[in-house]
Each structure stands twice: as C-alpha cells, then as structure tokens.
Amino acid sequence: MIYLKRALLSVSDKRGLKELACGLRDLGVELWASGGTARHLREGGVEVRALEALTGFTELLGGRVKTLHPHVHAALLARRDDPRQLEELRAQGVEPFDLAVVNLYPFERRVSQGTPPEEAMEWVDIGGEALIRAAAKNFRYVGVVVDPEDYPHLLRELREHGGLREEFSRELAAKAFVHVTRYNAQIARWFSSAVPGPPPILAWASPRRLVLRYGENPHQQGALYGSRPPAQLQGKTLSYVNLLDADAAWGCAQEFERPTAVIVKHATPCGVASGATLAEALERALQADEKSAFGGIIGVNVPLDEETARQIVQRFFEVVIAPDVTDEAREVLLRRTNLRVLKAPSADGSSEEGAQWEVRTTAFGLLAQTPSRRPLTERDLETVTRRTPAEAELRDLLFAWRVVKWAKSNAIVLAKDEQTVGIGAGQVSRVDAVALAVRKAREGQGVEGSVLASDAFFPFRDSVDLAAQAGVRAIAQPGGSVRDEEVIQAANEHGLAMVFTRVREFRH
C-alpha cells in the first residue's frame, strides 16, 4: 500500500486539477507544483508549495528546464525498502514524493493546427516525460496519474482504502508508459512526415478504446485501438466484423456529395444510391439488392433524419453509421434496441496513424500503404472509343467508379441513374465478376441502359462482349492491358462508349 504524504503536480492539461488538489489537500496530502501549475492553483484559491523551494532555482531557458533536478527525481525514484537510498535522501535533505500528477504538452494538437517547425519544437516535452517515467518505474512506492479522467478514481481509491493498492498503482503506471510511448510516436511521425517515402520505422502507439464483442469469429478476441472511435448511440456491443463493415460503408458514403446511402455486406457494397433526400437514397439502395441487404450495415453521408430512420426500423440491419443523428431519428431507432447506431468521428486533422498509413498484419510482418484518396472527375476520363459517353452516362460512370473503389477485387459495378443495379465482387476472374453483376442486375433493376465500372483493366475482350450483350451502354476502366486495342475494338463493335481512368482501385 502506498500512503500519500507528498504529491507533485505538473500538468499541461488543467482539466479537473483544482478539484483533485482540493481532494488531496482534504486527505492531508502536502502539495507541490511546478510554475504554471502552481499559478493556476493559487489563482483558484488552492495553496501549494512551489517546486523552486525544493530545487533552489527558478525555471531556466524560458521554461525549458523546470523539473530536471536531482532532488526532484531522487524524491520519485528512491526505493522505500532500501535503507541506503533512504539515508542518501536524508543526507541531501530530500523527502520522497508518493504521487506524481503529470501530463505532457499538446504536441499533436499544436502541429495539426499548422504550427511552424521551429515553434513545434517548443511543444516537445522533456521534463514532464522524465517525471512520468521516473514515477512509473517506481510504481510500488509512487503513484502516477497522467489522465484527468482518472482523478475521480484516484480520490475514490484513497478514500476507500486509505492509500493506493499496488495493483491500482500498477494500472496507473501502465497507462503512464502508454501515454509517453504514444507521445513519442506522435513526434516521430511528425519528423518522419518530412522525409519522402514510407517511414523507416512505423511509429504506432494507439490506446485501446473498445473491447469488442469478439473478433472476426466468436472464438477470437477483438479490440479497437486509436484516437477517433465512433460514438455508439445505442445497440449491442460492437464486434470486429461490425467495425470492418461500418468502415467500408462510411468510407464509400464519403465519396459522394448528394445524399447517399450505402448498404454493405461482408465489407463490400451490395446497394448504393443517391437521391434528392436521404430517405429516397436509402429506398433506392434497398431496391438495388434487397435480398443481400438483409442484416447489412448502412452508411450515410448526411445526418440521419426521422423519415430515413422509419425506413430502417422496418427491416433488419446490424449497424447504421452517420455523421450525425437527429433527436427525432434517435427516438425512432430505439424501437430496434439491438441495432447499433454509430456517429462517425469528424475529420479533425488528426495525425493518427490510420489517417496516414493503412496497416495490415501478415505472416511476414506489417504491410503499410497510403490510403487511396485520389478523386476522379470528368476531366480525368479519357474517351478511347468512337462513341463519347452522353452526359447522363458520364454522371453514372463517375458514380459507379466511386462505388467500385470500395468493392472487393475483382470488382465490377453496374449503375444507372446514380443507383447500383448489380455488383460483382471478390471474384478470381474479371469475366466472372461481370457475370455476377449482370445476374444480380437481372434479379433486380435490370441491366439495359446501365454503365459499368471495373476496378482494374480487362485482360480480354470477353468481359466487354458479355456486358454489351446484357445491355450495358458505357464502361469506365483503368486501361493498361497489353490487349487494350482488342478491348476497345470490342466496345466499338458493340457501339459502347469506353473511358480510361488511368488509375487502378484494387481492394483486397
């Protein structure tokens, strides 16, 4: 048990500090604080002792040196079960600290706001990190708190047990080491971002945010790490698969400006549509493949309203993710108590690892790549056939291309009037993907007059022949095959319009 007599306070984040200090003072703990922290507490009416009284000097180098002093670190690092170390403290006139409350300069927030490089260096914390590591190393004798959210837990521990149990102190120390590790990862990423190409070391230190219901299968464990988890507004505990599907639905929905609904099954879209309203978009997305939509995940790109919510609760869905949900919609969605409703995190300029690099594990190590965020506009399309796409066909080609980016390779998307009519994904040959998309379309909205987007080039003309025979009128594909001329000739023979995007969008 750690019995608290003296505490050192040195924080950048002042949230809840006054309440903590008052609570510690009421428990008879002697409070010491570094410069800015001491001023903040005194202005709030809490008297503390200045650290200068212990070190014998004021802050140096414009505040760069505040707590880096042997007396401070000896007071944190001394082992209380070692008589020689305690004798050394007495000889130097140093009393031990039993608690360190420390957090670090907001480096990540500052650099995300565009702070110039020379100023950014002033937000690299030196003394604070040294204090945290010293206290955490000595967790059997010193408690360390780095998160203001833990202040109430600390006070409750002290009131209920009269001190800090070793298991509690160990948990705090673990969190402290994560805090400094992630902080250093943020700095490393910032430095690495100025170097062209993949970073020599992948600085990845994200805190665990959610323990999931299970992994990809019920016998596997799962957790979510990162700084931007979605907010779950209702529903059962999330699973690993729920979040994978929600990521695909949300990512695809973000490709569009008009109100758009995306329905995903097994991490690939099965129905996507835009509309004048979100309710219209969802209705059309359901019409695209109503059978596959059962038990699916819905992603939308505008706030979820009451009319759309009424449509959702009439069917079985696992997850809905939106940028926001109106109060009226939330009330309606509560009729489906098991439905997981997620509010997506807003884009905040975060330097979170996932925003810079997509990472996957393999038997050989981690694979990393930059996200595919290349937008495609009408100006990027190169017409390679005798017939040029009509205006409506161009609109639908761009719509289909935005969807095919999110379908598993090999992927084919058929679309008409900003609605998918057939999707063939995850096939081992491209012509099989075309055949699957055509079959799906024939079961639903029909192929006639639709356009086709392919995530990669056609290696043979057979896919074009099949699409034309089914009723497709225009095709978008990257091009780049050794048989491009043969494929273009097939399109010309069938009177199709074909455009090259000159960019591939595989998604494995």
CORDA-V326288 format. One record per run of one state. SS is the DSSP state (hx for helix, st for strand, lp for the rest). FROM is the first residue (numbers start at 1). TO is the last residue. If there is no record, write none. Layout:
ss;from;to
SS;FROM;TO
SS;FROM;TO
This chain:
ss;from;to
lp;1;1
st;2;2
lp;3;5
st;6;10
lp;11;16
hx;17;26
lp;27;29
st;30;33
lp;34;34
hx;35;43
lp;44;48
st;49;50
lp;51;51
hx;52;55
lp;56;59
st;60;60
hx;61;63
lp;64;64
st;65;65
lp;66;69
hx;70;77
lp;78;82
hx;83;92
lp;93;98
st;99;102
lp;103;106
hx;107;112
lp;113;116
hx;117;123
lp;124;126
hx;127;137
lp;138;142
st;143;145
lp;146;147
hx;148;161
lp;162;163
st;164;164
lp;165;165
hx;166;192
lp;193;207
st;208;211
lp;212;222
st;223;225
lp;226;230
st;231;234
lp;235;239
hx;240;253
lp;254;259
st;260;265
lp;266;267
st;268;274
lp;275;277
hx;278;288
lp;289;289
hx;290;293
lp;294;295
st;296;300
lp;301;303
st;304;304
lp;305;305
hx;306;312
lp;313;316
st;317;322
lp;323;324
st;325;325
lp;326;326
hx;327;333
lp;334;339
st;340;343
lp;344;352
hx;353;356
lp;357;357
st;358;362
lp;363;364
st;365;369
lp;370;377
hx;378;380
lp;381;381
st;382;383
lp;384;386
st;387;387
lp;388;390
hx;391;404
lp;405;411
st;412;415
lp;416;418
st;419;424
lp;425;429
hx;430;443
lp;444;450
st;451;454
lp;455;461
hx;462;470
lp;471;473
st;474;477
lp;478;483
hx;484;494
lp;495;496
st;497;500
lp;501;508
